[in-house]
Amino acid sequence: TALTLSSLAGLPVKAADVGDDVVDPVNAKANIGVNPRTQRLYSCQTLANCISVSAIKNPSQFGAPWDYTSATKDEEAAWAALKRAVEADESLKVVKVDDSKKYLHAISPSKVPKNGIDDVEFLLIPSEKILTYRSASRSNVYVYPYQTAISDGGNNKKRMK
């Protein structure tokens, strides 16, 4: 049988709903942490310099989750390796680690705006054997009179590669 959109109806969706993410669209402030409704990281705002596994409604901001099983089958080893990698990155400062939820939040200097801050988040989901992430600038800079945000040159995407 052919695969159609209607045949996909009813299948579980593994990415977060994004309808409740935006808090302040002018300053690009979005929720940080794990969405209590979906148990996923929040998505990206439409105009933000951002990449997220949960950005399923905006392909330019979507990043595929990392499958950690190619390196280890052990979720604790994967979690420990991630924490070591983040702590070793001099551009990142860890601000929160929740080992029970496998959640890590770090910050980094932003390329745009100058002196801005990027939030970098990770959530390991053992039941799916994946590591999800989100890297987003807290603020956007717009070119007047246009309402187009100045790009960070893909800095958030490069950080996650």
PyMOL commands that set and color helices and strands:
alter all, ss='L'
color gray80, all
select helices_A, chain A and resi 5-8+59-61+68-70+75-88+155-160
alter helices_A, ss='H'
color red, helices_A
select strands_A, chain A and resi 22-24+29-30+34-35+40-41+50-52+66-67+93-98+103-109+117-125+130-137
alter strands_A, ss='S'
color yellow, strands_A
deselect
rebuild
show_as cartoon
